[in-house]
């Protein structure tokens, strides 16, 4: 369901007075031994509302449920709110334009909304008080405990073997899922549904394995760099040149090296018109025209031909 920002704030404010005791007050009552009715003991979710100009000082990560969670609150990289902690979840966000507020659906949608937003970014954030279980790999079972014991003892046993087999199966399943998402996103892009494609591409990026090491020491999967390139194409098609340049640089930094395609792809036309494009490309590829050498040569010959008897 969609509200305008001001309508939502009004509805929220009108219900505050009748709300049940907060999770924090209930926890305090329980820890102090105070008898609390069963209805009050049930924890109530707490939320934070922020309205901040870009750039934001939050780093986000995909949670186990596919949602967007705060990974880090870093005022050195942008605007933040000190109340926000790692592990907090984004539940609503301002739309790309205007006063609409979108219900958070998945990580990709949140990244799309933030990166294409003109003006301040409104976020409604569910507080998790530093609980990071939503963004950790869910492997804390008997096999994981056996694996840890064996590892600490320098042994290889059933627990280690089971963990390795499960990780391998999970890796193959994640690769299959990402390929399917990629094919679906590419089909949407080709059919002109650029915004829908962009959300899917952002979701694919969020599924990049943590601490990945591939052949030759590669730190990113092959699908990651191609997806970043396609994200750049999407932002270019949406007239978001700055965001497109960021994604294009991420693609090249992760190993995308088809520089001829970058120079000619019609989908990147609006990025090539940006003054930031050429310096970024020259950073990763030898310039087609070495302007520095030309200027130096021109200076030499200019000096010769400019001499007077």
Secondary structure, DSSP 8 states (H G I E B T S, - for coil): --EEHHHHHHHHHHHGGG----HHHHHHHHHTT----HHHHS----EEEEEE-SSB-EEEEE-TTS-EEEEEE-TTTSB--TT--TT-EEEEEE-SSTTEEEE---HHHHHHHHHH--S-EEEEEE--TT--GGGS-S--SHHHHHHHHHHHHT---HHHHHHHHHHHHHHHHHHHHHHHHHHHHHHHHHTT-HHHHHHHHHHHHHT--TT---GGG-SS-HHHHHHHHHHHHHHHHTT-HHHHHHHHHHHHHTT---HHHHHH-GGGHHHHTSHHHHHHHHHHS--SS-HHHHHHHHHHHHHHHT---
